[in-house]
Amino acid sequence: MRGRPVKEIIRVLNPIIRGYGQYWKHVVSKKTFSYMDNYLFLKVRKHLKQLHPRKSWKWIRKRYFKKPHHGGNDKWILTCPITNIQLMKMSWVKIERHVMVAYKNSPDDPSLRDYWEKRDRKVFNHENTLDRMKLARKQGYRCALCKHTLQNGETVTVRNLEVTTGKVTKLVHVPCIK
């Protein structure tokens, strides 16, 4: 992508960074994430120097590097000066350890219903996109039509449902639509 605008580079790299981060977040990878951030910074710096060969590093830094939109003190986030989108850092991905099920916790035990619902929500969040996770959280992880949990093994889809105030986007089980 030599010579391409910063906006295109950010749009290509962000899904790749996010994907690798999500894939490796379950193992000991914070140090590797930091290494990858440094590597990307060096490559971005080289790209910007090639993009503006007659400009000083101070001018490039002032034009392309800003603080993150979500807050923080890091002022070295590559930001498109036109669209204001930012390059994601791998170190922003939270490390989440896998928790094993205790030997005494049976899914058939009614007293452990809350425990299993919490685990199911975690699995649901790992298998779905951010938009679907937000919808599920708003709905309390329940189907909008049948009010059963979304994690009962049935396929879940996004539907626009008619309500008195207009259309609302909700998560529903596929069998409930019919």
C-alpha positions as CSV (number, residue, x, y, z in Angstrom):
1,M,0.0,0.0,0.0
2,R,2.9,2.3,-0.6
3,G,1.8,5.8,-1.4
4,R,-1.8,5.2,-0.4
5,P,-3.6,7.7,1.8
6,V,-3.7,7.2,5.5
7,K,-7.5,6.7,5.6
8,E,-7.2,3.6,3.3
9,I,-4.3,2.2,5.4
10,I,-6.3,2.6,8.6
11,R,-9.4,1.0,7.1
12,V,-7.4,-2.0,5.9
13,L,-5.3,-2.5,9.1
14,N,-8.0,-2.0,11.8
15,P,-9.9,-5.2,11.0
16,I,-6.7,-7.2,10.8
17,I,-5.4,-5.8,14.1
18,R,-8.8,-6.4,15.8
19,G,-9.0,-10.0,14.4
20,Y,-5.6,-11.1,15.5
21,G,-6.2,-9.4,18.9
22,Q,-9.5,-11.3,19.4
23,Y,-7.9,-14.6,18.3
24,W,-4.9,-14.4,20.7
25,K,-6.5,-12.6,23.7
26,H,-7.0,-15.9,25.5
27,V,-3.3,-16.7,25.9
28,V,-0.4,-14.8,27.4
29,S,0.0,-12.2,24.7
30,K,0.2,-8.7,26.2
31,K,3.9,-8.5,25.5
32,T,3.4,-9.7,22.0
33,F,0.6,-7.1,21.5
34,S,3.0,-4.4,22.7
35,Y,5.7,-5.7,20.3
36,M,3.2,-5.6,17.4
37,D,2.2,-2.1,18.3
38,N,5.9,-1.0,18.1
39,Y,6.4,-2.8,14.8
40,L,3.3,-1.1,13.3
41,F,4.5,2.3,14.5
42,L,7.8,1.8,12.8
43,K,6.1,0.8,9.6
44,V,3.6,3.7,9.8
45,R,6.4,6.1,10.4
46,K,8.3,4.8,7.4
47,H,5.2,5.1,5.3
48,L,4.5,8.7,6.4
49,K,8.2,9.7,5.6
50,Q,7.8,8.2,2.1
51,L,4.4,9.9,1.7
52,H,5.8,13.4,2.6
53,P,9.6,13.2,1.8
54,R,10.1,17.0,2.0
55,K,8.2,17.6,5.3
56,S,9.9,17.5,8.7
57,W,9.1,14.8,11.3
58,K,7.6,17.5,13.5
59,W,5.1,18.5,10.8
60,I,4.2,14.8,10.2
61,R,3.7,14.2,13.9
62,K,1.5,17.3,14.3
63,R,-0.7,16.3,11.3
64,Y,-1.1,12.6,11.8
65,F,-0.7,11.7,15.5
66,K,-3.3,12.5,18.1
67,K,-4.6,11.2,21.4
68,P,-7.1,8.4,21.3
69,H,-10.8,9.3,21.1
70,H,-11.6,7.0,24.0
71,G,-9.2,8.9,26.3
72,G,-5.8,8.1,27.6
73,N,-2.4,9.8,27.5
74,D,-0.9,8.2,24.5
75,K,-0.4,10.9,21.9
76,W,1.0,8.6,19.2
77,I,-2.2,7.2,17.7
78,L,-2.2,7.4,13.9
79,T,-5.2,9.6,13.0
80,C,-6.5,10.5,9.5
81,P,-6.6,14.3,9.3
82,I,-9.6,14.3,7.0
83,T,-12.0,11.6,8.5
84,N,-10.5,11.6,12.0
85,I,-10.5,7.7,12.2
86,Q,-7.7,6.2,14.2
87,L,-5.5,3.1,13.9
88,M,-6.3,0.6,16.6
89,K,-3.6,-0.7,18.9
90,M,-3.4,-4.4,19.7
91,S,-2.6,-3.5,23.4
92,W,-6.2,-2.1,23.7
93,V,-7.6,-5.6,23.4
94,K,-8.4,-6.9,26.8
95,I,-6.9,-10.3,27.8
96,E,-9.6,-12.7,28.9
97,R,-8.6,-16.0,30.5
98,H,-10.7,-19.1,29.9
99,V,-12.3,-20.3,33.2
100,M,-12.7,-24.0,33.6
101,V,-16.0,-25.4,34.9
102,A,-15.7,-26.7,38.4
103,Y,-16.1,-30.4,38.7
104,K,-19.2,-30.1,41.0
105,N,-21.1,-27.6,38.7
106,S,-23.7,-29.5,36.8
107,P,-26.0,-27.8,34.2
108,D,-28.8,-29.9,35.7
109,D,-28.5,-28.3,39.1
110,P,-31.3,-25.7,39.5
111,S,-29.4,-23.8,42.2
112,L,-26.6,-23.0,39.7
113,R,-28.9,-21.5,37.0
114,D,-27.3,-18.0,37.4
115,Y,-23.8,-19.5,37.1
116,W,-24.7,-21.2,33.8
117,E,-26.5,-18.1,32.4
118,K,-23.4,-16.0,33.1
119,R,-21.1,-18.6,31.3
120,D,-23.6,-18.7,28.4
121,R,-23.5,-14.9,28.1
122,K,-19.7,-15.0,27.9
123,V,-19.8,-17.6,25.1
124,F,-22.5,-15.6,23.3
125,N,-20.3,-12.4,23.5
126,H,-17.3,-14.3,22.1
127,E,-19.2,-15.7,19.2
128,N,-21.0,-12.5,18.1
129,T,-20.2,-9.0,16.8
130,L,-20.2,-5.9,18.9
131,D,-23.6,-4.8,17.5
132,R,-25.2,-8.1,18.4
133,M,-23.6,-8.0,21.9
134,K,-25.1,-4.6,22.5
135,L,-28.5,-5.7,21.4
136,A,-28.4,-8.8,23.6
137,R,-27.3,-6.7,26.6
138,K,-30.2,-4.3,26.1
139,Q,-32.6,-7.3,25.8
140,G,-31.2,-9.0,28.9
141,Y,-30.0,-11.9,26.8
142,R,-33.6,-12.9,26.1
143,C,-35.4,-13.4,22.8
144,A,-37.7,-10.4,22.0
145,L,-40.6,-12.7,20.9
146,C,-40.6,-15.8,23.2
147,K,-38.6,-14.3,26.2
148,H,-36.4,-17.4,26.5
149,T,-32.6,-17.1,26.7
150,L,-30.8,-16.4,23.5
151,Q,-28.2,-19.1,24.3
152,N,-30.6,-22.1,24.2
153,G,-29.0,-23.6,21.1
154,E,-31.3,-22.1,18.5
155,T,-30.0,-19.8,15.8
156,V,-30.3,-16.1,16.5
157,T,-30.9,-13.4,14.0
158,V,-31.5,-9.6,13.9
159,R,-35.0,-8.4,13.0
160,N,-36.7,-5.1,12.8
161,L,-39.9,-5.4,14.8
162,E,-43.0,-3.2,14.6
163,V,-43.9,-1.4,17.8
164,T,-46.2,1.5,18.5
165,T,-43.4,4.0,18.3
166,G,-42.1,2.6,14.9
167,K,-39.5,-0.1,14.1
168,V,-37.0,-1.4,16.6
169,T,-34.1,-3.7,15.9
170,K,-34.1,-6.8,18.2
171,L,-32.4,-10.2,18.4
172,V,-34.8,-13.1,18.0
173,H,-34.7,-16.9,17.6
174,V,-35.2,-18.0,13.9
175,P,-38.0,-20.5,14.9
176,C,-39.9,-17.7,16.8
177,I,-40.2,-15.6,13.6
178,K,-42.6,-18.1,12.0
